[in-house]
Amino acid sequence: MALADTQREPGSSDYWPGDGFAAASPRVPGEIDVDGLLLLGISIAARGQTARAAAILDRVARERPDAAHPCGDLAGLLPRLTRAQVDSQYRACLRIAPEDTRLTRAFADFLWAAGDSDGAIAALREVLRQDPSSAATHRAMGLALAEHGHIADAIWHLEQAVGSDAGSTEGWASLGRLLRTARRFRSALAAYDQALIRAPDDALIRLGRAEVLLQAGRWTEAWPDYEWRLRVAGNPPRPRSRQHPPLSSAEDLAGSTVLLTHETGAGDTVQCLRYVRLLAERGMRVLAQVPAPLMRLVRAMPGVAGVAVAGQEPPPHDLHCPFLSLPGVFATTQATIPRPPYLTAEPALAAAWRQRLPVGDLRIGLVWAARAHPGSAEPPREPGVADRRRSVALAALAPLSATPGRCFISLQAGAAADQARSPPAGMAVFDPMPDVADFADTAAIIANLDLVVSVDTAVAHLAGAMGRPVFLLDRYDNCWRWLSGRADSPWYPSMTIFRQERMGDWTAPIARAAAALDSLAAFHGLPHQNVSWMEA
Protein backbone atom coordinates (compact mmCIF):
# COMPACT_ATOMS: atom_id res chain seq x y z
CA MET A 1 0.00 0.00 0.00
CA ALA A 2 1.51 3.30 -1.09
CA LEU A 3 2.04 6.07 1.43
CA ALA A 4 -0.12 8.35 -0.72
CA ASP A 5 -3.11 6.13 0.08
CA THR A 6 -2.86 6.85 3.80
CA GLN A 7 -3.22 9.80 6.10
CA ARG A 8 -1.68 10.37 9.50
CA GLU A 9 -4.02 10.61 12.47
CA PRO A 10 -3.36 13.91 14.24
CA GLY A 11 -0.94 13.45 17.10
CA SER A 12 -0.08 9.88 16.18
CA SER A 13 2.86 8.16 14.57
CA ASP A 14 0.59 5.52 13.03
CA TYR A 15 -0.80 5.63 9.52
CA TRP A 16 -4.53 5.27 8.95
CA PRO A 17 -6.44 4.57 5.74
CA GLY A 18 -8.36 7.46 4.25
CA ASP A 19 -12.15 7.61 4.07
CA GLY A 20 -12.16 6.44 0.47
CA PHE A 21 -9.98 3.41 1.13
CA ALA A 22 -12.76 0.83 1.23
CA ALA A 23 -13.96 1.71 -2.25
CA ALA A 24 -10.52 1.82 -3.77
CA SER A 25 -9.24 -0.89 -6.10
CA PRO A 26 -5.69 -2.19 -6.15
CA ARG A 27 -3.64 -0.43 -8.79
CA VAL A 28 -1.74 -3.59 -9.64
CA PRO A 29 -3.40 -7.03 -9.26
CA GLY A 30 -1.76 -9.11 -6.55
CA GLU A 31 -0.05 -6.11 -5.00
CA ILE A 32 -2.16 -5.92 -1.83
CA ASP A 33 -0.79 -7.55 1.30
CA VAL A 34 -4.05 -8.95 2.69
CA ASP A 35 -2.43 -10.31 5.86
CA GLY A 36 -0.88 -6.92 6.50
CA LEU A 37 -4.24 -5.23 5.96
CA LEU A 38 -5.83 -7.65 8.41
CA LEU A 39 -3.26 -6.85 11.09
CA LEU A 40 -3.67 -3.15 10.42
CA GLY A 41 -7.46 -3.37 10.65
CA ILE A 42 -7.33 -5.33 13.89
CA SER A 43 -4.85 -2.93 15.48
CA ILE A 44 -7.00 0.05 14.52
CA ALA A 45 -10.12 -1.69 15.85
CA ALA A 46 -8.29 -2.36 19.11
CA ARG A 47 -7.74 1.39 19.43
CA GLY A 48 -11.49 1.96 19.16
CA GLN A 49 -11.40 3.50 15.66
CA THR A 50 -14.33 1.35 14.54
CA ALA A 51 -15.32 3.25 11.39
CA ARG A 52 -11.79 3.30 9.96
CA ALA A 53 -11.20 -0.31 10.98
CA ALA A 54 -14.46 -1.33 9.34
CA ALA A 55 -13.27 0.01 5.99
CA ILE A 56 -10.12 -2.08 6.16
CA LEU A 57 -11.79 -5.22 7.47
CA ASP A 58 -14.40 -4.98 4.73
CA ARG A 59 -11.64 -4.71 2.16
CA VAL A 60 -9.97 -7.81 3.62
CA ALA A 61 -13.28 -9.65 3.51
CA ARG A 62 -13.75 -8.82 -0.18
CA GLU A 63 -10.21 -9.96 -0.94
CA ARG A 64 -10.89 -13.28 0.82
CA PRO A 65 -14.39 -14.28 -0.38
CA ASP A 66 -13.97 -17.93 0.64
CA ALA A 67 -12.58 -17.26 4.13
CA ALA A 68 -14.30 -16.38 7.37
CA HIS A 69 -14.99 -12.69 7.93
CA PRO A 70 -12.01 -10.95 9.60
CA CYS A 71 -14.19 -9.76 12.47
CA GLY A 72 -13.86 -13.33 13.67
CA ASP A 73 -10.13 -12.75 14.06
CA LEU A 74 -10.92 -9.72 16.17
CA ALA A 75 -13.29 -11.73 18.37
CA GLY A 76 -10.46 -14.18 18.89
CA LEU A 77 -8.58 -11.53 20.83
CA LEU A 78 -10.99 -11.73 23.75
CA PRO A 79 -10.44 -11.20 26.64
CA ARG A 80 -7.64 -8.78 25.70
CA LEU A 81 -10.38 -6.69 24.11
CA THR A 82 -13.70 -6.07 25.78
CA ARG A 83 -16.89 -7.56 24.40
CA ALA A 84 -18.20 -4.03 23.94
CA GLN A 85 -15.25 -3.19 21.67
CA VAL A 86 -15.80 -6.27 19.51
CA ASP A 87 -19.56 -5.70 19.42
CA SER A 88 -19.05 -2.12 18.24
CA GLN A 89 -16.68 -3.26 15.52
CA TYR A 90 -19.11 -5.86 14.22
CA ARG A 91 -21.86 -3.26 14.03
CA ALA A 92 -19.57 -0.81 12.24
CA CYS A 93 -18.73 -3.46 9.64
CA LEU A 94 -22.41 -4.33 9.22
CA ARG A 95 -23.18 -0.70 8.39
CA ILE A 96 -20.76 -0.99 5.46
CA ALA A 97 -21.75 -4.49 4.32
CA PRO A 98 -25.23 -5.35 5.63
CA GLU A 99 -25.69 -8.07 2.99
CA ASP A 100 -22.49 -9.95 3.85
CA THR A 101 -23.88 -13.22 5.23
CA ARG A 102 -20.45 -14.27 6.51
CA LEU A 103 -20.31 -11.15 8.64
CA THR A 104 -23.86 -11.49 9.96
CA ARG A 105 -23.32 -15.14 10.77
CA ALA A 106 -20.04 -14.36 12.54
CA PHE A 107 -21.85 -11.67 14.53
CA ALA A 108 -24.52 -14.20 15.50
CA ASP A 109 -21.84 -16.62 16.71
CA PHE A 110 -20.21 -13.82 18.71
CA LEU A 111 -23.51 -12.86 20.36
CA TRP A 112 -24.25 -16.50 21.13
CA ALA A 113 -20.88 -17.00 22.79
CA ALA A 114 -21.41 -13.77 24.74
CA GLY A 115 -24.70 -15.11 26.15
CA ASP A 116 -26.94 -12.79 24.11
CA SER A 117 -29.15 -15.49 22.64
CA ASP A 118 -31.89 -12.98 21.70
CA GLY A 119 -29.41 -10.97 19.66
CA ALA A 120 -28.00 -14.14 18.12
CA ILE A 121 -31.46 -15.27 17.02
CA ALA A 122 -32.15 -11.87 15.45
CA ALA A 123 -28.86 -12.02 13.54
CA LEU A 124 -29.51 -15.59 12.41
CA ARG A 125 -32.93 -14.58 11.12
CA GLU A 126 -31.21 -11.94 8.99
CA VAL A 127 -28.79 -14.54 7.61
CA LEU A 128 -31.69 -16.85 6.74
CA ARG A 129 -33.47 -13.95 5.01
CA GLN A 130 -30.41 -13.55 2.81
CA ASP A 131 -29.66 -17.27 2.45
CA PRO A 132 -32.69 -19.41 3.37
CA SER A 133 -30.98 -22.68 2.43
CA SER A 134 -27.94 -22.35 4.71
CA ALA A 135 -27.73 -25.64 6.61
CA ALA A 136 -25.21 -24.29 9.13
CA THR A 137 -27.43 -21.31 9.91
CA HIS A 138 -30.55 -23.46 10.31
CA ARG A 139 -28.62 -25.66 12.73
CA ALA A 140 -27.39 -22.65 14.71
CA MET A 141 -30.93 -21.24 14.80
CA GLY A 142 -32.28 -24.56 16.01
CA LEU A 143 -29.80 -24.73 18.87
CA ALA A 144 -30.50 -21.11 19.86
CA LEU A 145 -34.27 -21.62 19.83
CA ALA A 146 -33.90 -24.82 21.85
CA GLU A 147 -32.14 -22.91 24.61
CA HIS A 148 -35.12 -20.56 24.71
CA GLY A 149 -37.43 -23.56 25.09
CA HIS A 150 -38.96 -23.32 21.62
CA ILE A 151 -38.46 -27.01 20.94
CA ALA A 152 -40.92 -27.45 18.05
CA ASP A 153 -39.45 -24.48 16.15
CA ALA A 154 -35.93 -25.69 16.92
CA ILE A 155 -36.69 -29.12 15.48
CA TRP A 156 -38.11 -27.52 12.31
CA HIS A 157 -34.87 -25.61 11.74
CA LEU A 158 -32.76 -28.70 12.34
CA GLU A 159 -34.90 -30.62 9.87
CA GLN A 160 -34.24 -27.86 7.35
CA ALA A 161 -30.53 -28.17 8.13
CA VAL A 162 -30.34 -31.88 7.34
CA GLY A 163 -32.63 -31.34 4.36
CA SER A 164 -30.14 -28.86 2.90
CA ASP A 165 -27.07 -30.86 3.91
CA ALA A 166 -27.96 -34.52 4.43
CA GLY A 167 -24.30 -35.36 4.90
CA SER A 168 -23.93 -33.27 8.06
CA THR A 169 -23.08 -35.50 11.00
CA GLU A 170 -23.52 -32.61 13.45
CA GLY A 171 -26.90 -31.73 11.93
CA TRP A 172 -28.29 -35.25 12.40
CA ALA A 173 -26.86 -35.53 15.92
CA SER A 174 -28.33 -32.18 16.94
CA LEU A 175 -31.69 -33.20 15.52
CA GLY A 176 -31.51 -36.45 17.48
CA ARG A 177 -30.88 -34.57 20.73
CA LEU A 178 -33.82 -32.24 20.17
CA LEU A 179 -36.19 -35.04 19.19
CA ARG A 180 -35.22 -36.80 22.41
CA THR A 181 -36.07 -33.63 24.34
CA ALA A 182 -39.47 -33.63 22.61
CA ARG A 183 -39.81 -37.30 23.67
CA ARG A 184 -40.11 -38.39 20.04
CA PHE A 185 -37.86 -41.35 20.69
CA ARG A 186 -38.32 -43.30 17.44
CA SER A 187 -37.53 -40.24 15.36
CA ALA A 188 -34.59 -39.42 17.62
CA LEU A 189 -33.14 -42.90 17.10
CA ALA A 190 -33.59 -42.55 13.34
CA ALA A 191 -31.70 -39.24 13.37
CA TYR A 192 -28.88 -40.70 15.45
CA ASP A 193 -28.73 -43.66 13.06
CA GLN A 194 -28.16 -41.22 10.19
CA ALA A 195 -25.38 -39.56 12.18
CA LEU A 196 -23.75 -42.92 12.90
CA ILE A 197 -23.77 -43.86 9.21
CA ARG A 198 -21.49 -40.85 8.71
CA ALA A 199 -19.45 -41.20 11.91
CA PRO A 200 -19.73 -44.75 13.29
CA ASP A 201 -16.92 -44.25 15.82
CA ASP A 202 -18.09 -40.94 17.26
CA ALA A 203 -18.37 -41.56 21.00
CA LEU A 204 -20.75 -38.66 21.70
CA ILE A 205 -23.16 -39.81 19.01
CA ARG A 206 -23.06 -43.40 20.30
CA LEU A 207 -23.67 -42.12 23.81
CA GLY A 208 -26.49 -39.84 22.67
CA ARG A 209 -28.28 -42.72 20.97
CA ALA A 210 -27.84 -44.90 24.06
CA GLU A 211 -29.39 -42.20 26.25
CA VAL A 212 -32.42 -42.06 23.95
CA LEU A 213 -32.90 -45.79 24.47
CA LEU A 214 -32.42 -45.43 28.22
CA GLN A 215 -34.96 -42.63 28.53
CA ALA A 216 -37.40 -44.63 26.42
CA GLY A 217 -37.02 -47.54 28.88
CA ARG A 218 -35.26 -49.82 26.38
CA TRP A 219 -32.38 -50.54 28.72
CA THR A 220 -31.31 -53.95 27.42
CA GLU A 221 -30.56 -52.40 24.02
CA ALA A 222 -28.90 -49.36 25.56
CA TRP A 223 -26.29 -50.71 27.98
CA PRO A 224 -23.65 -51.83 25.42
CA ASP A 225 -23.51 -48.44 23.66
CA TYR A 226 -23.69 -46.59 26.98
CA GLU A 227 -20.12 -47.77 27.50
CA TRP A 228 -19.03 -45.38 24.72
CA ARG A 229 -19.14 -42.61 27.34
CA LEU A 230 -15.77 -43.97 28.52
CA ARG A 231 -14.26 -42.94 25.18
CA VAL A 232 -15.47 -39.35 25.37
CA ALA A 233 -12.63 -36.87 25.76
CA GLY A 234 -11.90 -36.08 29.37
CA ASN A 235 -12.73 -39.47 30.85
CA PRO A 236 -9.70 -41.01 32.56
CA PRO A 237 -8.37 -43.96 30.56
CA ARG A 238 -8.30 -47.38 32.17
CA PRO A 239 -7.20 -50.65 30.57
CA ARG A 240 -10.21 -52.27 28.93
CA SER A 241 -8.63 -55.69 29.35
CA ARG A 242 -9.31 -55.41 33.08
CA GLN A 243 -12.84 -54.01 32.77
CA HIS A 244 -15.39 -56.04 34.73
CA PRO A 245 -17.28 -58.15 32.16
CA PRO A 246 -21.05 -58.51 32.02
CA LEU A 247 -22.13 -61.25 34.40
CA SER A 248 -23.80 -63.13 31.58
CA SER A 249 -20.43 -63.77 29.93
CA ALA A 250 -18.15 -63.84 32.94
CA GLU A 251 -16.31 -66.71 34.50
CA ASP A 252 -16.51 -67.29 38.23
CA LEU A 253 -15.02 -64.13 39.74
CA ALA A 254 -15.24 -65.18 43.39
CA GLY A 255 -12.10 -64.20 45.25
CA SER A 256 -11.09 -61.45 42.82
CA THR A 257 -10.82 -57.80 43.79
CA VAL A 258 -12.85 -55.27 41.82
CA LEU A 259 -12.25 -51.53 42.01
CA LEU A 260 -15.38 -49.39 41.48
CA THR A 261 -14.50 -45.92 40.20
CA HIS A 262 -16.29 -42.60 40.34
CA GLU A 263 -16.92 -40.85 37.01
CA THR A 264 -18.81 -37.55 37.05
CA GLY A 265 -21.40 -36.44 39.58
CA ALA A 266 -21.77 -37.72 43.12
CA GLY A 267 -25.40 -38.57 42.35
CA ASP A 268 -24.32 -41.07 39.68
CA THR A 269 -22.12 -42.86 42.19
CA VAL A 270 -24.80 -42.83 44.89
CA GLN A 271 -27.29 -44.30 42.40
CA CYS A 272 -24.96 -47.20 41.58
CA LEU A 273 -23.73 -48.01 45.08
CA ARG A 274 -26.73 -50.35 45.24
CA TYR A 275 -24.70 -52.92 43.27
CA VAL A 276 -21.97 -53.25 45.93
CA ARG A 277 -23.92 -55.84 47.88
CA LEU A 278 -24.56 -57.93 44.75
CA LEU A 279 -20.85 -58.05 43.92
CA ALA A 280 -19.95 -58.98 47.49
CA GLU A 281 -22.57 -61.74 47.48
CA ARG A 282 -20.78 -63.23 44.46
CA GLY A 283 -17.62 -63.57 46.53
CA MET A 284 -15.81 -60.51 45.18
CA ARG A 285 -13.73 -58.17 47.30
CA VAL A 286 -15.10 -54.69 46.54
CA LEU A 287 -13.01 -51.52 46.68
CA ALA A 288 -14.50 -48.09 45.96
CA GLN A 289 -12.64 -45.05 44.67
CA VAL A 290 -14.85 -42.03 45.35
CA PRO A 291 -14.53 -38.27 45.97
CA ALA A 292 -13.56 -37.30 49.50
CA PRO A 293 -17.09 -36.06 50.42
CA LEU A 294 -18.43 -39.60 49.81
CA MET A 295 -15.68 -41.57 51.59
CA ARG A 296 -17.12 -41.68 55.11
CA LEU A 297 -20.58 -42.66 53.83
CA VAL A 298 -19.26 -45.39 51.50
CA ARG A 299 -16.79 -46.79 54.04
CA ALA A 300 -19.70 -47.68 56.34
CA MET A 301 -21.54 -49.66 53.64
CA PRO A 302 -21.83 -53.45 54.07
CA GLY A 303 -19.81 -55.20 51.38
CA VAL A 304 -17.20 -52.46 50.93
CA ALA A 305 -13.74 -53.81 51.78
CA GLY A 306 -11.88 -50.53 51.28
CA VAL A 307 -12.23 -46.94 50.10
CA ALA A 308 -9.75 -44.72 48.24
CA VAL A 309 -9.94 -41.10 47.13
CA ALA A 310 -10.84 -40.54 43.47
CA GLY A 311 -8.00 -39.12 41.41
CA GLN A 312 -5.23 -40.73 43.44
CA GLU A 313 -3.26 -43.86 42.65
CA PRO A 314 -5.74 -46.75 42.97
CA PRO A 315 -5.13 -49.66 45.33
CA PRO A 316 -4.16 -53.05 43.84
CA HIS A 317 -7.05 -54.77 42.10
CA ASP A 318 -7.84 -57.49 39.57
CA LEU A 319 -10.71 -55.80 37.76
CA HIS A 320 -12.08 -52.27 37.58
CA CYS A 321 -15.57 -51.05 36.86
CA PRO A 322 -16.87 -47.46 36.65
CA PHE A 323 -19.96 -47.09 38.82
CA LEU A 324 -22.13 -46.16 35.84
CA SER A 325 -21.16 -49.42 34.11
CA LEU A 326 -22.67 -51.53 36.89
CA PRO A 327 -26.27 -51.42 35.60
CA GLY A 328 -25.01 -52.86 32.31
CA VAL A 329 -22.82 -55.44 34.06
CA PHE A 330 -25.95 -56.76 35.77
CA ALA A 331 -28.10 -56.35 32.60
CA THR A 332 -30.46 -54.23 34.68
CA THR A 333 -34.09 -53.89 33.69
CA GLN A 334 -36.77 -51.92 35.47
CA ALA A 335 -37.91 -55.15 37.09
CA THR A 336 -34.45 -56.13 38.40
CA ILE A 337 -33.17 -52.86 39.89
CA PRO A 338 -31.76 -53.52 43.39
CA ARG A 339 -34.16 -51.63 45.62
CA PRO A 340 -33.35 -49.15 48.39
CA PRO A 341 -32.56 -48.65 51.14
CA TYR A 342 -28.90 -49.45 50.68
CA LEU A 343 -27.43 -46.39 52.41
CA THR A 344 -28.02 -45.50 56.04
CA ALA A 345 -26.94 -42.75 58.38
CA GLU A 346 -24.53 -43.60 61.17
CA PRO A 347 -26.81 -43.82 64.25
CA ALA A 348 -24.66 -41.74 66.61
CA LEU A 349 -24.19 -39.06 63.96
CA ALA A 350 -27.93 -38.97 63.24
CA ALA A 351 -28.63 -38.63 66.96
CA ALA A 352 -26.15 -35.77 67.26
CA TRP A 353 -27.75 -33.89 64.39
CA ARG A 354 -31.23 -34.50 65.82
CA GLN A 355 -30.26 -32.34 68.80
CA ARG A 356 -29.16 -29.49 66.53
CA LEU A 357 -32.14 -29.31 64.18
CA PRO A 358 -35.12 -27.10 64.95
CA VAL A 359 -38.39 -28.67 66.00
CA GLY A 360 -41.33 -28.36 63.65
CA ASP A 361 -44.55 -30.11 62.70
CA LEU A 362 -43.02 -31.16 59.37
CA ARG A 363 -39.30 -30.97 58.72
CA ILE A 364 -38.44 -30.56 55.04
CA GLY A 365 -34.99 -30.50 53.48
CA LEU A 366 -34.48 -28.20 50.49
CA VAL A 367 -32.00 -28.24 47.61
CA TRP A 368 -32.65 -25.72 44.85
CA ALA A 369 -29.50 -25.53 42.73
CA ALA A 370 -27.29 -28.05 40.96
CA ARG A 371 -23.55 -27.91 41.10
CA ALA A 372 -21.62 -27.94 37.84
CA HIS A 373 -20.00 -31.15 36.68
CA PRO A 374 -19.27 -32.66 33.25
CA GLY A 375 -22.31 -33.35 31.13
CA SER A 376 -23.31 -36.31 28.99
CA ALA A 377 -24.03 -36.61 25.30
CA GLU A 378 -25.05 -32.98 24.95
CA PRO A 379 -22.12 -30.76 25.90
CA PRO A 380 -23.38 -27.27 26.74
CA ARG A 381 -22.12 -24.25 24.82
CA GLU A 382 -20.40 -23.12 28.00
CA PRO A 383 -19.74 -24.87 31.33
CA GLY A 384 -22.70 -24.96 33.69
CA VAL A 385 -25.52 -24.32 31.18
CA ALA A 386 -27.18 -27.69 31.77
CA ASP A 387 -26.77 -27.24 35.53
CA ARG A 388 -28.51 -23.87 35.39
CA ARG A 389 -31.42 -25.51 33.58
CA ARG A 390 -31.86 -27.95 36.45
CA SER A 391 -31.61 -25.23 39.10
CA VAL A 392 -34.20 -22.90 40.59
CA ALA A 393 -33.95 -19.91 42.91
CA LEU A 394 -34.95 -20.48 46.53
CA ALA A 395 -37.49 -17.65 46.16
CA ALA A 396 -39.38 -19.74 43.60
CA LEU A 397 -40.07 -22.35 46.30
CA ALA A 398 -42.22 -19.93 48.32
CA PRO A 399 -45.47 -21.88 47.53
CA LEU A 400 -44.13 -24.76 49.65
CA SER A 401 -44.45 -22.58 52.76
CA ALA A 402 -48.02 -21.44 52.14
CA THR A 403 -49.27 -23.52 55.08
CA PRO A 404 -47.86 -22.82 58.58
CA GLY A 405 -46.16 -25.46 60.71
CA ARG A 406 -43.45 -26.43 58.24
CA CYS A 407 -39.79 -26.26 59.16
CA PHE A 408 -37.40 -25.96 56.22
CA ILE A 409 -33.82 -27.20 56.46
CA SER A 410 -31.28 -26.15 53.84
CA LEU A 411 -29.28 -29.01 52.32
CA GLN A 412 -27.87 -26.70 49.65
CA ALA A 413 -24.13 -26.60 49.07
CA GLY A 414 -22.04 -24.29 46.90
CA ALA A 415 -22.53 -20.64 46.01
CA ALA A 416 -26.34 -20.95 45.90
CA ALA A 417 -26.35 -21.77 49.62
CA ASP A 418 -26.14 -18.03 50.34
CA GLN A 419 -29.79 -17.71 49.27
CA ALA A 420 -30.78 -19.36 52.56
CA ARG A 421 -29.86 -16.09 54.28
CA SER A 422 -32.72 -14.28 52.55
CA PRO A 423 -35.54 -16.79 52.04
CA PRO A 424 -38.90 -15.75 50.57
CA ALA A 425 -41.45 -14.16 52.87
CA GLY A 426 -43.09 -16.66 55.18
CA MET A 427 -40.39 -19.31 54.74
CA ALA A 428 -38.02 -19.72 57.69
CA VAL A 429 -34.95 -21.71 56.61
CA PHE A 430 -32.52 -23.27 59.08
CA ASP A 431 -29.10 -23.62 57.48
CA PRO A 432 -26.81 -26.29 59.01
CA MET A 433 -24.58 -26.54 55.94
CA PRO A 434 -21.63 -24.50 57.30
CA ASP A 435 -21.12 -27.39 59.77
CA VAL A 436 -21.67 -30.19 57.24
CA ALA A 437 -18.38 -31.86 56.36
CA ASP A 438 -19.53 -34.45 53.84
CA PHE A 439 -22.37 -36.67 52.64
CA ALA A 440 -22.28 -38.65 55.89
CA ASP A 441 -23.42 -35.50 57.69
CA THR A 442 -26.03 -34.86 54.99
CA ALA A 443 -27.35 -38.41 55.39
CA ALA A 444 -27.54 -37.92 59.18
CA ILE A 445 -29.63 -34.79 58.70
CA ILE A 446 -31.90 -36.48 56.13
CA ALA A 447 -32.51 -39.30 58.62
CA ASN A 448 -34.20 -36.71 60.84
CA LEU A 449 -36.41 -35.17 58.13
CA ASP A 450 -39.92 -35.98 56.99
CA LEU A 451 -39.26 -35.09 53.36
CA VAL A 452 -36.56 -33.83 50.99
CA VAL A 453 -37.53 -31.50 48.13
CA SER A 454 -34.70 -31.24 45.62
CA VAL A 455 -33.82 -30.46 42.05
CA ASP A 456 -31.84 -33.14 40.20
CA THR A 457 -28.82 -33.36 42.51
CA ALA A 458 -26.85 -35.90 44.54
CA VAL A 459 -28.99 -35.11 47.59
CA ALA A 460 -32.09 -36.36 45.77
CA HIS A 461 -30.24 -39.61 45.05
CA LEU A 462 -29.05 -39.84 48.65
CA ALA A 463 -32.55 -39.41 50.09
CA GLY A 464 -33.88 -42.01 47.65
CA ALA A 465 -31.02 -44.41 48.45
CA MET A 466 -31.94 -44.13 52.13
CA GLY A 467 -35.58 -44.86 51.33
CA ARG A 468 -36.68 -41.44 52.57
CA PRO A 469 -39.56 -39.57 50.92
CA VAL A 470 -38.22 -37.20 48.27
CA PHE A 471 -39.90 -34.81 45.84
CA LEU A 472 -37.76 -34.34 42.72
CA LEU A 473 -38.23 -31.05 40.83
CA ASP A 474 -37.15 -32.09 37.35
CA ARG A 475 -36.34 -30.00 34.29
CA TYR A 476 -38.17 -30.44 30.97
CA ASP A 477 -35.15 -31.91 29.16
CA ASN A 478 -34.59 -34.39 31.95
CA CYS A 479 -31.86 -36.95 32.51
CA TRP A 480 -32.49 -40.42 31.08
CA ARG A 481 -32.62 -42.06 34.51
CA TRP A 482 -35.92 -40.32 35.32
CA LEU A 483 -37.50 -41.82 32.18
CA SER A 484 -40.46 -40.07 30.59
CA GLY A 485 -44.18 -39.68 31.15
CA ARG A 486 -44.20 -40.88 34.74
CA ALA A 487 -44.09 -39.33 38.20
CA ASP A 488 -42.41 -42.22 39.98
CA SER A 489 -38.93 -43.72 39.70
CA PRO A 490 -38.06 -47.42 39.54
CA TRP A 491 -34.67 -46.48 40.99
CA TYR A 492 -36.19 -44.90 44.10
CA PRO A 493 -39.71 -46.03 45.10
CA SER A 494 -39.90 -43.28 47.74
CA MET A 495 -39.49 -40.57 45.07
CA THR A 496 -42.17 -38.49 43.35
CA ILE A 497 -41.20 -36.51 40.25
CA PHE A 498 -42.62 -33.08 39.42
CA ARG A 499 -41.41 -32.19 35.92
CA GLN A 500 -41.55 -28.96 33.96
CA GLU A 501 -44.26 -28.81 31.32
CA ARG A 502 -42.39 -26.08 29.44
CA MET A 503 -38.64 -25.52 29.22
CA GLY A 504 -37.47 -23.27 32.02
CA ASP A 505 -40.92 -22.86 33.66
CA TRP A 506 -40.82 -24.03 37.27
CA THR A 507 -44.23 -22.61 38.21
CA ALA A 508 -46.32 -25.69 37.45
CA PRO A 509 -44.08 -28.38 39.01
CA ILE A 510 -43.60 -26.32 42.17
CA ALA A 511 -47.37 -25.76 42.43
CA ARG A 512 -47.99 -29.52 42.10
CA ALA A 513 -45.28 -30.23 44.68
CA ALA A 514 -46.92 -27.75 47.06
CA ALA A 515 -50.28 -29.49 46.65
CA ALA A 516 -48.66 -32.89 47.28
CA LEU A 517 -46.97 -31.44 50.34
CA ASP A 518 -50.40 -30.47 51.69
CA SER A 519 -51.47 -34.10 51.26
CA LEU A 520 -48.34 -35.33 53.00
CA ALA A 521 -48.91 -32.94 55.89
CA ALA A 522 -52.38 -34.43 56.39
CA PHE A 523 -50.76 -37.82 57.04
CA HIS A 524 -47.98 -36.44 59.24
CA GLY A 525 -47.65 -38.37 62.47
CA LEU A 526 -48.18 -41.78 60.87
CA PRO A 527 -45.16 -44.13 60.75
CA HIS A 528 -42.79 -43.41 57.87
CA GLN A 529 -43.31 -45.69 54.90
CA ASN A 530 -41.63 -46.01 51.52
CA VAL A 531 -44.52 -44.52 49.63
CA SER A 532 -44.57 -42.32 46.56
CA TRP A 533 -46.87 -39.35 46.97
CA MET A 534 -48.14 -39.43 43.42
CA GLU A 535 -49.30 -36.38 41.53
CA ALA A 536 -53.00 -36.01 41.01
C-alpha positions, 0 to 999 in steps of 0.5 A: 500500500503506497504512502499516498493512500494513507493519512496520519491521524493527528498526534499519532505516529501511526498511519490510517487509511483514508475515508475512500480506502474501502472503495478503492481498487488495487492499482496492480493485481496481486499487489495488496498484502491482505495479511498486513491489511488484516493486522492493520485493521485489527490494530485500529479496531483495538484502538477503538477506531471502529469506522476506519477499521471497518473500511479495512476489514471490509476490504480484507473480507472482499479480498478473501471471499472464501474465508471467514470474515475478519471480524472473527479474528478480532473476536479471537482476541478476547479477553484482551479486548472487551466484548463491547469493543468487539460488538461495536466493531461488528456493528460498524462493519455491518453498516458498510456491508449489511448483505455480507452473510459471513459477517452477519453469521459471525456476529450471531456466533459472537452474540451467542458466545457472549450469552446474548441469545436474543441478539443471536437469534435476530442475527440468524434470522437476517442470515436466513433472510439472505440465504434461506438454504444455509444448513449451518445457519438453520442448525445454529438457529435450532440450537438457539431456539432450543435454549429458549425452550422453543423445541418445536421451532428448533426441530423444524430448523434442524430438519431444514438443516439436514434437508439442505445438507444430508451429509452433516453429522452434526446436523443429524446428531443435533436433531436427534438430541432435540427429538429426544427432548421432545420425547419423540424417541423413534424419530430421535433414534432414526436421526442418530442412526443417520449420524452414525452412518457418517461417523460410526466411531463418534463416542458422543453420538453413540452415547447420545443414541444410548441415552435415547434408548435409556430414557425410552425404557429400552435398557437392554438395548442401551447398555452396550452403547452406553459404554461409549461414554468412557471414550469421550474426551476427558474421561480417565483412561483405564485398561479395557482388558481389566474391565469387569465383564457382564455377568452373563459372559463372565467366569466365576469371579469369586475371590477377585478384587474389583475396584469401582471408580467414580466418574462424574457427579456424586449422584451417579455414584450414589445411584450405583452403590446399590450394586456393591452388595450384589458383587460382594454376594458373588464372593468378590472383594469390593473396593471403591474409589470415590470423591472425599465427600463420599468416603465416610458414607461409603466406608460404612456400607456393608460389602465395601472392603476398602475406600480410596480417594478418586483421582489418586493412585488406585489400590491393587485390584484385579478388575475395575468397573466405573460405577455407571457401568454396573447397571449394564454389568448386571443387565439391569431392567426396570424389574431387576433394579436392586431396591433401596434402602442401601445407604443408612446414616450412622446412628450416633451421627444422626442422633447428634444432628437431631439435637441441633435441628429445629423442632417443627410439625413437618421438617423438610430439606431443600436443595434448589440448585445443581452444582456444575460437573461434566455433562453427557451426550449434549455438551453445553455451549459453555460450562454450567448451562445444563446445571442452570437448567436444572436449578431454581432460585430459593425464592421460587419455592415460596409456595411450599411454605403457604401452610404454617407449621413447616420447618425448612432445612437447607441441604444446599451446598455451593454458592447458591447456599447463600440464598438461605440467608434471605428466604422468601417471605413466610419461609423460615430456613434453618441452614446447618450446611456450614457445619456439614463436612460431607455426605455422611453428615447430609445423610444424618440430617436427612434421617431426621427429616420428613421429606426432601424436596430437591432439584436433580442433585446428589442429595435427591439420590441420597434421600432415595437411596436411604428410602426417605420420601423425596420430591424431585423437581425435574427439568423439561429436558430431563436426565435419562434415569428419570424416564419419561411420562411418569411421576415415579422412579423405579430407581427410588420407590420413595421418590415423586417426580414433578417435571416442567411442562415447558422448558425453564418454567418451574411454576407448574411443578412447584405448584404440584409439589406444594399441593402434594406437600399439603397431602403429606402434611395431612398424614404427618404423624403416621409411621414413615413408609416407603410410599410415593406421593403421586401427583393427582 
